[in-house]
């Protein structure tokens, strides 16, 4: 089924590291094969994954008997917040409706506070009355939400000095991703491990996920922190307000994608493979890496990773030849944009159907191709 250019069909590409491919051949796809679920930043790009997420809930989340660490930044953390609720399909439906139907007046960029308020309303609908508690008490889906904070935090989210800090960060990052660690720290909110009392969460409790690249500050993900932590994880600098309202967490927090845009997968994790449902067939480690075609994860970091994504050919078939993005808010009137996004959502249903069939017929290992070198 696989072809030389990495397309398993005209629609899906399924890539895997050597160890992941070997285990899929030996064991087939089953929920407990996976110990980590990764969700990338990308805003409206998540729309192409809407129905794939339904398959993940049915095939990865609901049947499992062992814990899985769900780690995400920005929209990836929003998606996982649906997975970790007691009724994940209903939560995903609420997210779909709230995200697609958000609207802004006029054809110019809205002020930062307007977009932040809209994102907060989306989260209110996604979480409902009990979502935060359900996420924190879920014993199988262990939630990890990533945000970022400037090392020289001055409580700013706009203005000349703040823009200068971002510009300097981008310059350092071109030279080396490691140099970006001089400007930003990672903030990792995580739920307690199974077997740990959730009555009195402690900041010192350590998750299975461990990072050795950026300074990483661990904070317990408690019900009173869930919404503000998620909002921080998706707060794009200069587009949205920074978040300084997470209870007990100092500083101004921003989009986790600054450091972990698609993640570089160089972190220690629990046993099992890593599943990564992605928007397209390229992994960009950090937000400042977007223009850097050579910046990608090390091959050894992908040995245990299974990535499922729309193929380049499928993306070319979408309206405009691209996945949705935040520029669509300015490019189209609200009704037209919503109709366009709904159409793309339906067009992407074929991705979910193909993945579900590959899993059901135990042919997913046949479809696997290596990561691009």
Buried (B, 14 or more C-beta within 10 A) or exposed (E): BBEEEBBBBEBBBBBBBBEBBBBBEEEEBBBBBBBBBBBBBBBBBBBBBBBBBBBBBBBBBEEBEBBBBBBBBBBBBBBBBBBBBEBBBEBBBBBBEBBBEBEBEEEEBBEBEBBBBBBBEBBBBBBBEEBBBBBBBBEBBBBBBBBBBBBEBEEBBEEEEBEEBBEEBBEBBBEEBEEBBBBBBBBBBBBBBEEEEBEEBEEEBEBBBEBEBBEBBBBBBBBEBBBBBBBBBBBBBBBBBBBBBBEEBEBBBBBBBBBBBBBBBBBEBBEBBBBBBBBBBEBBBBBBBEEBEEBBBEEEBBBBBBBBBBBBEBBEEBEEEBBBBBEBBEEBEEEEBBEBBBEBBEBBEBBBBBBBEBBEEEBBBBBBBBBEE
